Amino acid sequence: MENRCEWASKNEISGKYHDEEWGKPLHDDQKLFEFLILEGMQAGLSWLTILRKREAFRLAYEDFNVRKIALFDQQKVEELMQNEGIIRNRLKIMASINNAKRFLEVVDEFGSFDNYIWKFVDYKPIVNQWTKLSEIPPKTELSDRISKDLLKRGFKFVGSTIVYSHMQATGMINDHMVSCFCRY
């Protein structure tokens, strides 16, 4: 087996996510939205928990169709609160609906969320040089700046740590270990 980031070798789900998605530059608005919602849902939980519930989230959240989610009403919120396949946290569910509306506002302003979010890294990934997991920070000055901008725009559950995780997941930051076969 080729070397991969230490955290990804713990189980098959994490390994598959690491090998196929994590850290690869992502420019599809629907996928960027999916990760924004999933990262917010992850707050206080393990990412593995979210990965295990991801398919249930896709079903419950209309395959992360931002326009449909922006229209979710109180009845839909109650339906989601009863869905054992997802994270049933009312604040996070309400935030996801709010964030869909704010996401669409960003799309209206910038043409796409991709144009908005990737401008923070001058439209190219930041490639870090980590040799061990303990070197990776939970947040940076850049994630602080993005978080502040998202909060100013009315987004919820977008603290700096969540934003940094989103940046890692979507390839804005390449935090693969220098020894990892996925590193580019």
Contacts in CASP RR format, 6 or more apart in sequence:
PFRMAT RR
TARGET T0000
AUTHOR 0000-0000-0000
METHOD contacts of the structure
MODEL  1
MENRCEWASKNEISGKYHDEEWGKPLHDDQKLFEFLILEGMQAGLSWLTI
LRKREAFRLAYEDFNVRKIALFDQQKVEELMQNEGIIRNRLKIMASINNA
KRFLEVVDEFGSFDNYIWKFVDYKPIVNQWTKLSEIPPKTELSDRISKDL
LKRGFKFVGSTIVYSHMQATGMINDHMVSCFCRY
2 181 0 8 1.000
3 177 0 8 1.000
3 179 0 8 1.000
3 180 0 8 1.000
3 181 0 8 1.000
4 15 0 8 1.000
4 18 0 8 1.000
4 19 0 8 1.000
4 180 0 8 1.000
4 181 0 8 1.000
4 182 0 8 1.000
5 18 0 8 1.000
5 133 0 8 1.000
5 176 0 8 1.000
5 177 0 8 1.000
5 180 0 8 1.000
5 182 0 8 1.000
6 132 0 8 1.000
6 133 0 8 1.000
6 177 0 8 1.000
7 14 0 8 1.000
7 18 0 8 1.000
7 133 0 8 1.000
8 14 0 8 1.000
8 15 0 8 1.000
8 17 0 8 1.000
8 18 0 8 1.000
8 19 0 8 1.000
8 22 0 8 1.000
9 15 0 8 1.000
10 48 0 8 1.000
11 48 0 8 1.000
13 48 0 8 1.000
13 51 0 8 1.000
13 52 0 8 1.000
14 47 0 8 1.000
14 48 0 8 1.000
14 51 0 8 1.000
17 51 0 8 1.000
18 182 0 8 1.000
19 182 0 8 1.000
21 169 0 8 1.000
22 168 0 8 1.000
22 169 0 8 1.000
22 171 0 8 1.000
22 176 0 8 1.000
22 182 0 8 1.000
23 125 0 8 1.000
23 168 0 8 1.000
23 169 0 8 1.000
23 170 0 8 1.000
23 171 0 8 1.000
23 173 0 8 1.000
23 174 0 8 1.000
23 175 0 8 1.000
23 176 0 8 1.000
23 182 0 8 1.000
24 171 0 8 1.000
24 182 0 8 1.000
25 125 0 8 1.000
25 170 0 8 1.000
25 171 0 8 1.000
25 172 0 8 1.000
26 32 0 8 1.000
26 35 0 8 1.000
26 169 0 8 1.000
26 170 0 8 1.000
26 171 0 8 1.000
27 114 0 8 1.000
27 118 0 8 1.000
28 114 0 8 1.000
29 66 0 8 1.000
29 107 0 8 1.000
29 112 0 8 1.000
29 113 0 8 1.000
29 114 0 8 1.000
30 63 0 8 1.000
30 64 0 8 1.000
30 65 0 8 1.000
30 66 0 8 1.000
31 64 0 8 1.000
31 170 0 8 1.000
32 113 0 8 1.000
32 114 0 8 1.000
32 117 0 8 1.000
32 170 0 8 1.000
33 64 0 8 1.000
33 66 0 8 1.000
33 100 0 8 1.000
33 103 0 8 1.000
33 113 0 8 1.000
34 58 0 8 1.000
34 64 0 8 1.000
35 166 0 8 1.000
35 169 0 8 1.000
35 170 0 8 1.000
36 99 0 8 1.000
36 103 0 8 1.000
36 158 0 8 1.000
36 166 0 8 1.000
37 57 0 8 1.000
37 61 0 8 1.000
37 64 0 8 1.000
37 69 0 8 1.000
37 96 0 8 1.000
37 99 0 8 1.000
38 50 0 8 1.000
38 54 0 8 1.000
38 57 0 8 1.000
39 157 0 8 1.000
39 162 0 8 1.000
39 163 0 8 1.000
39 165 0 8 1.000
39 166 0 8 1.000
39 169 0 8 1.000
40 92 0 8 1.000
40 95 0 8 1.000
40 96 0 8 1.000
40 157 0 8 1.000
40 158 0 8 1.000
40 162 0 8 1.000
41 50 0 8 1.000
41 57 0 8 1.000
41 86 0 8 1.000
41 87 0 8 1.000
41 89 0 8 1.000
41 92 0 8 1.000
41 96 0 8 1.000
41 157 0 8 1.000
42 49 0 8 1.000
42 50 0 8 1.000
42 162 0 8 1.000
42 165 0 8 1.000
43 92 0 8 1.000
43 157 0 8 1.000
43 162 0 8 1.000
45 87 0 8 1.000
47 165 0 8 1.000
49 87 0 8 1.000
50 57 0 8 1.000
50 87 0 8 1.000
53 85 0 8 1.000
53 86 0 8 1.000
53 87 0 8 1.000
56 83 0 8 1.000
56 85 0 8 1.000
56 86 0 8 1.000
57 64 0 8 1.000
57 85 0 8 1.000
57 86 0 8 1.000
58 64 0 8 1.000
60 80 0 8 1.000
60 83 0 8 1.000
60 85 0 8 1.000
60 86 0 8 1.000
61 69 0 8 1.000
61 86 0 8 1.000
61 96 0 8 1.000
62 68 0 8 1.000
62 69 0 8 1.000
66 100 0 8 1.000
66 103 0 8 1.000
66 104 0 8 1.000
66 107 0 8 1.000
67 100 0 8 1.000
67 104 0 8 1.000
69 96 0 8 1.000
69 97 0 8 1.000
69 100 0 8 1.000
70 97 0 8 1.000
70 100 0 8 1.000
70 101 0 8 1.000
70 103 0 8 1.000
70 104 0 8 1.000
72 80 0 8 1.000
72 97 0 8 1.000
72 100 0 8 1.000
77 90 0 8 1.000
77 93 0 8 1.000
77 94 0 8 1.000
77 97 0 8 1.000
80 86 0 8 1.000
80 88 0 8 1.000
80 93 0 8 1.000
81 88 0 8 1.000
81 90 0 8 1.000
81 93 0 8 1.000
82 88 0 8 1.000
91 156 0 8 1.000
91 157 0 8 1.000
92 157 0 8 1.000
94 156 0 8 1.000
95 156 0 8 1.000
95 157 0 8 1.000
98 154 0 8 1.000
98 155 0 8 1.000
98 156 0 8 1.000
99 155 0 8 1.000
99 156 0 8 1.000
99 157 0 8 1.000
99 158 0 8 1.000
102 150 0 8 1.000
102 153 0 8 1.000
102 154 0 8 1.000
102 155 0 8 1.000
103 113 0 8 1.000
105 153 0 8 1.000
106 113 0 8 1.000
106 116 0 8 1.000
106 153 0 8 1.000
107 113 0 8 1.000
109 116 0 8 1.000
110 116 0 8 1.000
110 119 0 8 1.000
117 146 0 8 1.000
117 170 0 8 1.000
117 172 0 8 1.000
118 172 0 8 1.000
120 142 0 8 1.000
120 145 0 8 1.000
120 146 0 8 1.000
120 172 0 8 1.000
121 142 0 8 1.000
121 167 0 8 1.000
121 172 0 8 1.000
121 173 0 8 1.000
125 171 0 8 1.000
125 172 0 8 1.000
125 173 0 8 1.000
125 174 0 8 1.000
126 142 0 8 1.000
126 172 0 8 1.000
126 173 0 8 1.000
126 174 0 8 1.000
127 174 0 8 1.000
127 184 0 8 1.000
128 136 0 8 1.000
128 173 0 8 1.000
128 174 0 8 1.000
128 175 0 8 1.000
129 178 0 8 1.000
130 136 0 8 1.000
130 175 0 8 1.000
130 176 0 8 1.000
130 177 0 8 1.000
130 178 0 8 1.000
131 177 0 8 1.000
131 178 0 8 1.000
131 179 0 8 1.000
132 177 0 8 1.000
133 177 0 8 1.000
136 175 0 8 1.000
137 164 0 8 1.000
138 161 0 8 1.000
138 164 0 8 1.000
139 147 0 8 1.000
139 160 0 8 1.000
139 161 0 8 1.000
139 163 0 8 1.000
139 164 0 8 1.000
140 160 0 8 1.000
140 164 0 8 1.000
142 167 0 8 1.000
143 159 0 8 1.000
143 160 0 8 1.000
143 161 0 8 1.000
143 163 0 8 1.000
143 164 0 8 1.000
143 167 0 8 1.000
144 160 0 8 1.000
146 160 0 8 1.000
146 163 0 8 1.000
146 167 0 8 1.000
147 158 0 8 1.000
147 159 0 8 1.000
147 160 0 8 1.000
147 162 0 8 1.000
147 163 0 8 1.000
150 158 0 8 1.000
150 159 0 8 1.000
150 163 0 8 1.000
151 158 0 8 1.000
151 159 0 8 1.000
164 173 0 8 1.000
166 172 0 8 1.000
167 173 0 8 1.000
168 175 0 8 1.000
174 183 0 8 1.000
174 184 0 8 1.000
176 182 0 8 1.000
176 183 0 8 1.000
176 184 0 8 1.000
177 183 0 8 1.000
END
